[in-house]
């Protein structure tokens, strides 16, 4: 996602950051490969979801609306990747306005995706476990407006702190903070959002699994695998980045230079994994939703 500029913290801890090579940065090869694969697979996948709407005729109108919003959010996020891949290997050449705008769009789409996944899990829990149908047509529009308003508000700090900064022979688009407190506040806010989303998703799908697994009619291993894959994938791809942010805060508060440099490196790796989530969402939520809908219909009888 973004590699935080920690020059202020590093100077306070009296540790150094290794300068990049003159031609290109070999440390960016790994994240670049991951992001390239995400772009090549995720963009066509999300476009296919938007155009084809696979198995959506079996879903409730709210589920269709949420999954369409999820595909749009993920597609918007993935479309920014080419402009992030190049600066991982070479210098940033797109200017300050593009730096701020791309960071804002990226975090806005990621926030919208997380919110959509969270509400989608709650909606399925309410529909299957509580046997409730949520929102009319107007309510769905308002829900989407609320999603994007929250995502836009949560992304404002990225728009503010992003700067184009010189670094040896390089120019980088990265977050630049005026104080350690500002950096800690942003890291904690992002970590809280990630942990909150993971907690809600886990609770909703585990409760859903327990409900359908206890039903006499239920004997559908594909649905069990779907629920498990949703939870495991979400945790594997989102949890490392949130944990790294917490460790980053600990390193800042403890003035631990070694831990800080580790977090800077780990953040670039685990941050790139969050894009894998946008790449896999079409498979997890759209193309495999027919199984979940079958459970919904059975539970209503």
C-alpha positions as CSV (number, residue, x, y, z in Angstrom):
1,X,0.0,0.0,0.0
2,X,2.4,2.7,1.0
3,X,5.9,2.7,2.5
4,X,5.8,5.3,5.2
5,X,8.6,7.9,5.3
6,X,10.3,7.4,8.6
7,X,13.2,9.9,8.3
8,X,12.0,11.8,11.3
9,X,11.8,8.7,13.4
10,X,15.1,7.3,12.1
11,X,16.9,10.5,13.0
12,X,15.5,10.4,16.5
13,X,16.6,6.8,16.9
14,X,20.0,7.6,15.2
15,X,19.7,4.7,12.7
16,X,20.3,4.9,9.0
17,X,18.4,3.7,5.9
18,X,20.4,2.0,3.2
19,X,20.5,4.3,0.1
20,X,19.0,2.9,-3.1
21,X,21.2,2.0,-6.0
22,X,21.8,4.5,-8.7
23,X,20.0,2.7,-11.6
24,X,17.2,0.7,-10.0
25,X,16.1,-0.6,-6.6
26,X,16.3,-4.4,-6.4
27,X,14.3,-4.5,-3.2
28,X,11.3,-3.5,-5.1
29,X,11.4,-6.5,-7.4
30,X,9.3,-8.8,-5.1
31,X,6.5,-6.3,-4.5
32,X,6.5,-5.3,-8.2
33,X,6.0,-8.9,-9.3
34,X,3.1,-9.4,-6.8
35,X,1.4,-6.2,-7.9
36,X,1.9,-7.0,-11.6
37,X,0.2,-10.4,-11.1
38,X,-2.6,-8.7,-9.2
39,X,-3.1,-6.3,-12.0
40,X,-3.1,-8.9,-14.8
41,X,-5.5,-11.2,-13.0
42,X,-7.6,-8.8,-10.9
43,X,-8.5,-6.3,-13.6
44,X,-10.0,-8.8,-16.0
45,X,-11.6,-10.7,-13.1
46,X,-13.4,-7.7,-11.7
47,X,-14.4,-6.5,-15.2
48,X,-15.9,-9.9,-15.8
49,X,-17.9,-9.7,-12.5
50,X,-19.3,-6.2,-13.5
51,X,-20.2,-7.3,-17.0
52,X,-21.3,-10.9,-16.6
53,X,-22.7,-10.8,-13.1
54,X,-22.2,-14.6,-12.6
55,X,-25.0,-16.4,-10.8
56,X,-26.4,-13.1,-9.5
57,X,-29.9,-14.0,-10.5
58,X,-29.9,-16.3,-7.5
59,X,-29.0,-13.5,-5.1
60,X,-30.9,-10.9,-3.2
61,X,-30.9,-7.4,-4.7
62,X,-28.8,-6.1,-1.7
63,X,-26.2,-8.8,-2.3
64,X,-26.0,-7.9,-6.0
65,X,-25.6,-4.2,-5.1
66,X,-22.9,-5.0,-2.6
67,X,-20.9,-7.3,-4.9
68,X,-21.1,-4.8,-7.7
69,X,-19.8,-2.1,-5.4
70,X,-17.0,-4.5,-4.3
71,X,-16.0,-5.2,-7.9
72,X,-16.0,-1.5,-8.7
73,X,-13.9,-0.7,-5.6
74,X,-11.4,-3.5,-6.3
75,X,-11.1,-2.5,-10.0
76,X,-10.5,1.1,-9.1
77,X,-7.8,0.1,-6.7
78,X,-6.1,-2.3,-9.2
79,X,-6.1,0.3,-12.0
80,X,-3.7,2.4,-10.0
81,X,-1.1,-0.3,-9.8
82,X,0.9,0.4,-13.0
83,X,1.7,3.9,-11.7
84,X,2.9,2.3,-8.4
85,X,4.9,-0.5,-9.9
86,X,7.3,1.8,-11.8
87,X,8.3,3.9,-8.8
88,X,9.1,0.7,-6.8
89,X,11.9,0.1,-9.2
90,X,12.8,3.6,-10.4
91,X,12.3,7.2,-9.4
92,X,8.8,8.9,-9.1
93,X,8.4,11.1,-12.2
94,X,4.7,11.9,-12.1
95,X,4.7,15.0,-10.0
96,X,3.1,16.0,-6.6
97,X,-0.5,16.3,-7.8
98,X,-0.5,12.7,-9.2
99,X,1.3,11.5,-6.0
100,X,-1.5,12.9,-3.8
101,X,-4.4,12.0,-6.1
102,X,-3.2,8.4,-6.7
103,X,-2.7,7.8,-3.0
104,X,-6.1,9.2,-2.2
105,X,-7.9,7.1,-4.9
106,X,-6.0,3.9,-3.8
107,X,-6.9,4.3,-0.1
108,X,-10.5,5.4,-0.9
109,X,-11.1,2.3,-3.0
110,X,-9.4,0.0,-0.4
111,X,-11.5,1.5,2.3
112,X,-14.7,1.0,0.3
113,X,-13.7,-2.6,-0.5
114,X,-13.2,-3.3,3.2
115,X,-16.5,-1.7,4.2
116,X,-18.3,-3.6,1.5
117,X,-16.9,-7.0,2.5
118,X,-17.8,-6.2,6.1
119,X,-21.4,-5.3,5.4
120,X,-21.7,-8.2,2.9
121,X,-20.8,-10.6,5.7
122,X,-23.3,-8.9,8.1
123,X,-26.0,-9.0,5.4
124,X,-25.5,-12.7,4.9
125,X,-25.5,-13.3,8.6
126,X,-28.8,-11.4,9.0
127,X,-30.4,-13.1,6.0
128,X,-29.5,-16.7,7.0
129,X,-29.2,-16.7,10.8
130,X,-31.8,-14.0,11.6
131,X,-33.9,-14.6,8.5
132,X,-34.1,-10.9,7.8
133,X,-34.0,-8.9,4.6
134,X,-32.4,-5.5,4.8
135,X,-32.9,-2.3,2.9
136,X,-35.2,-1.3,0.1
137,X,-34.1,0.3,-3.2
138,X,-33.6,3.8,-1.7
139,X,-31.9,2.3,1.3
140,X,-29.4,0.5,-0.9
141,X,-28.5,3.8,-2.7
142,X,-28.1,5.5,0.6
143,X,-25.9,2.7,1.9
144,X,-23.5,3.0,-1.1
145,X,-23.4,6.8,-0.6
146,X,-22.5,6.2,3.0
147,X,-19.8,3.7,2.0
148,X,-18.1,6.1,-0.3
149,X,-18.4,9.1,2.0
150,X,-16.8,7.1,4.8
151,X,-14.1,5.9,2.5
152,X,-13.4,9.4,1.2
153,X,-13.2,10.8,4.7
154,X,-10.9,8.0,5.9
155,X,-8.6,8.6,2.9
156,X,-8.1,12.3,3.6
157,X,-4.9,11.8,5.7
158,X,-3.2,10.1,2.7
159,X,-4.1,13.1,0.6
160,X,-2.5,15.4,3.2
161,X,0.7,13.6,4.2
162,X,1.8,12.4,0.7
163,X,4.7,14.3,-0.6
164,X,7.3,14.0,-3.3
165,X,10.7,13.9,-1.6
166,X,14.2,13.6,-2.9
167,X,16.3,10.6,-1.7
168,X,19.8,10.4,-3.0
169,X,19.5,10.1,-6.8
170,X,15.8,9.2,-6.4
171,X,12.5,11.0,-6.0
172,X,9.8,9.2,-4.1
173,X,6.1,9.6,-3.5
174,X,5.7,8.7,0.1
175,X,4.1,9.8,3.3
176,X,5.9,12.6,5.1
177,X,5.0,13.4,8.7
178,X,5.7,16.5,10.8
179,X,5.8,14.5,14.0
180,X,5.9,11.0,15.5
181,X,2.5,11.6,17.0
182,X,1.0,12.2,13.5
183,X,2.5,9.0,12.2
184,X,1.4,6.9,15.2
185,X,-2.2,8.3,14.9
186,X,-2.4,7.4,11.2
187,X,-1.0,3.9,11.8
188,X,-3.3,3.2,14.6
189,X,-6.4,4.4,12.7
190,X,-5.6,2.1,9.8
191,X,-4.9,-0.8,12.1
192,X,-8.2,-0.3,13.9
193,X,-10.1,-0.3,10.6
194,X,-8.5,-3.6,9.5
195,X,-8.9,-5.4,12.9
196,X,-12.5,-4.2,13.1
197,X,-13.4,-5.5,9.6
198,X,-11.7,-8.8,10.2
199,X,-13.5,-9.2,13.5
200,X,-16.9,-8.6,12.0
201,X,-16.2,-10.8,9.0
202,X,-15.0,-13.7,11.2
203,X,-18.0,-13.4,13.6
204,X,-20.5,-13.2,10.8
205,X,-19.3,-16.2,8.8
206,X,-18.5,-18.4,11.8
207,X,-22.0,-17.8,13.0
208,X,-23.3,-18.5,9.6
209,X,-21.4,-21.7,9.4
210,X,-22.7,-22.8,12.8
211,X,-26.2,-22.1,11.8
212,X,-26.2,-24.0,8.5
213,X,-24.0,-26.8,9.8
214,X,-26.6,-27.5,12.5
215,X,-29.5,-27.7,10.0
216,X,-30.7,-31.2,9.2
217,X,-30.8,-30.5,5.5
218,X,-27.3,-29.2,5.3
219,X,-24.7,-31.4,3.7
220,X,-22.8,-29.1,1.3
221,X,-19.0,-29.3,1.7
222,X,-18.6,-26.7,-1.1
223,X,-20.3,-24.1,1.0
224,X,-18.2,-25.0,4.0
225,X,-15.0,-24.5,1.9
226,X,-16.3,-21.2,0.7
227,X,-16.9,-19.9,4.2
228,X,-13.5,-21.1,5.3
229,X,-11.7,-19.7,2.3
230,X,-13.4,-16.2,2.8
231,X,-12.2,-16.0,6.4
232,X,-8.8,-17.5,5.9
233,X,-8.0,-15.4,2.8
234,X,-9.2,-12.2,4.5
235,X,-7.1,-12.9,7.5
236,X,-4.0,-14.0,5.6
237,X,-4.0,-11.0,3.3
238,X,-5.1,-8.2,5.7
239,X,-3.8,-9.3,9.1
240,X,-0.1,-9.1,8.4
241,X,-0.3,-5.5,7.3
242,X,-2.3,-4.5,10.4
243,X,0.1,-6.3,12.7
244,X,3.0,-4.6,10.9
245,X,1.4,-1.2,11.6
246,X,1.1,-2.0,15.3
247,X,4.8,-3.1,15.4
248,X,5.6,0.1,13.6
249,X,3.9,2.1,16.4
250,X,5.8,0.0,19.0
251,X,9.1,0.7,17.3
252,X,8.4,4.4,17.3
253,X,7.4,4.5,20.9
254,X,10.3,2.3,22.0
255,X,12.9,4.1,19.8
256,X,13.9,0.7,18.5
257,X,15.8,1.2,15.2
258,X,16.2,-2.4,14.3
259,X,12.4,-3.1,14.7
260,X,11.7,0.1,12.8
261,X,13.8,-0.9,9.8
262,X,12.2,-4.4,9.8
263,X,8.7,-2.8,9.8
264,X,9.6,-0.5,6.9
265,X,10.7,-3.6,4.8
266,X,7.8,-5.8,6.0
267,X,5.3,-3.0,5.3
268,X,6.2,-2.9,1.6
269,X,5.8,-6.7,1.3
270,X,2.6,-7.1,3.3
271,X,1.2,-3.9,1.9
272,X,1.4,-5.5,-1.6
273,X,-0.5,-8.5,-0.3
274,X,-3.6,-6.3,0.3
275,X,-3.9,-6.0,-3.4
276,X,-4.1,-9.7,-3.7
277,X,-7.4,-9.5,-1.8
278,X,-8.8,-7.2,-4.5
279,X,-7.6,-9.8,-7.0
280,X,-9.3,-12.7,-5.3
281,X,-12.5,-11.1,-4.3
282,X,-14.2,-11.9,-7.7
283,X,-13.5,-15.6,-7.1
284,X,-14.6,-15.6,-3.5
285,X,-17.7,-13.4,-3.6
286,X,-19.0,-13.3,-7.1
287,X,-18.3,-16.6,-8.9
288,X,-18.8,-18.7,-5.8
289,X,-21.9,-17.0,-4.4
290,X,-24.4,-19.5,-5.8
291,X,-23.5,-22.0,-3.1
292,X,-24.2,-19.5,-0.4
293,X,-27.4,-18.4,-2.0
294,X,-28.6,-22.1,-2.0
295,X,-28.1,-22.2,1.7
296,X,-30.0,-18.9,2.1
297,X,-33.0,-20.3,0.3
298,X,-32.9,-23.6,2.2
299,X,-32.7,-21.9,5.5
300,X,-35.8,-19.8,4.7
301,X,-38.0,-22.9,4.4
